[in-house]
Amino acid sequence: MHTTPEAPGPSGPSAPPQPAASGGWPAAGPARDTDPDARWLGPVIHVAFFLLLGASLARFLTHHPGEPRTPWIIALGLVLALLHVLGPSVGSPTGDERRPTARRMLWLGAVVATWVVLVLLAPSFAWCAVPLFYTGLRTLPAGAATLLVGLLTAFVVVAQLRLASGFDPNLLLAPPAVAALATAVFVHMERQAGRQRALIDDLRRTRRELAATERREGTLAERQRLSMEIHDTLAQGLSSQQMLLQAAERTWGTDPATARGHIRTATEITARNLAEARRFVHDLGPADLADGSTLPAALRALAARSARSARSAAAVDPAVRFHQDGTPVPLPDRVQSALLRIAQGALANVREHAAATTVTLTLSYLGDQVALDIADDGRGFTPPPAPDAPPGGPADAAPSAGPGRVRGHGLPAMHARMRQLGGTLTIESTPGEGTVLSAAVPLEQTP
């Protein structure tokens, strides 16, 4: 039976297929399920396929009404549509669309076979090659998919040439060119998408590592804060209590009144230590700076308490005096807290190591900086180099520790406090000639 040749169908996809994670034509991989484009690409592929299939069927029915092959064309069109709808149900159970399975290969073979028969009976169904190319590229590995596209393209060319009224070079050359271009663009997009996913995975891993590093740094910073606070408050207070109680024990039998004075002083120190402990556990400033108190007032109170302690246990604590130079200016809370803690730590070192009789605290406002000097007339020592590590590494050098040995956390903690504020800590001391410790913090200039 002679058949009027139909208009040649498309030679290949008119545009490079895009990934789709839903719809009749399966998408590849769980990563695409989270692609925002998958929400609209799936319906687009559905609509495009059924439009192409419907248009091809309508063209055949209008150009060849009443032909005996018409029922076969209609039946095969319905079968192809049904296979399209069943596509998602034969997806890979592991979500790895690039790994062929028996069900998937059987489904793809049925789709290709149905399309081939339709094109043999009615060349206008070659338009459906567009989603069929896409299906092969998305279902098979790159090599197998490229081979399938090449075979389908060759079949389209042969079918169109056989049904054409004469030789048309466009039908011979255009389909392979368009199919090769579309396949190359698709493979490039797939590889680029893979590189982007790898980059995203690297960024996520880097963010996790950065978060873990920040947590470790936060833990170390909190540990450093607690170690400095404990050294400057509880440890010093416990040391003073120990010396006072030892003095009370020595004088209890001969001078009970003095011994009771030592115990009362130790009790006051215990109360202050308890208040300090509660404050630094809640990351609050020193108790002496609570309720809006200023640094000069806090240093004056510290000197007064030390003087009372000296009168109570003259053999234990040196006399402490406080001086202020310059015009006071408001200081940031961090600066006030750090300088007060340095003064407390320095006084603790003097009491424990220096055997001094007098200590002078001098707070100087120098315009562009504030400086705190702590000078004693004790036995002095050879200052160690400034530590590069936070407290817990090199520690205070003390004469009582013996030659070449170090102990404690005081000086490293002072250096750490000054580094945090951009300040400097200098120590001038010579064995037998006392010690001067100077802490200077730069102040921001206001216009």
Secondary structure by P-SEA (a helix, b strand, c coil): ccccccccccccccccccccccccccccccccccccccccaaaaaaaaaaaaaaaaaaaaaaacccccaaaaaaaaaaaaaaaaaacccccccccccccccaaaaaaaaaaaaaaaaaaaacccccccaaaaaaaaaacccaaaaaaaaaaaaaaaaaaaaaaccccccccccaaaaaaaaaaaaaaaaaaaaaaaaaaaaaaaaaaaaaaaaaaaaaaaaaaaaaaaaaaacaaaaaaaaaaaaaaaaaaccccaaaaaaaaaaaaaaaaaaaaaaaaaaaccccccccccccaaaaaaaaaaaaaaaaaaccccccbbbbbbccccccccaaaaaaaaaaaaaaaaaaaccccccbbbbbbbbcccbbbbbbbbcccccccccccccccccccccccccccccccccaaaaaaaaaaaacbbbbbbbcccbbbbbbbbbbbbbcc
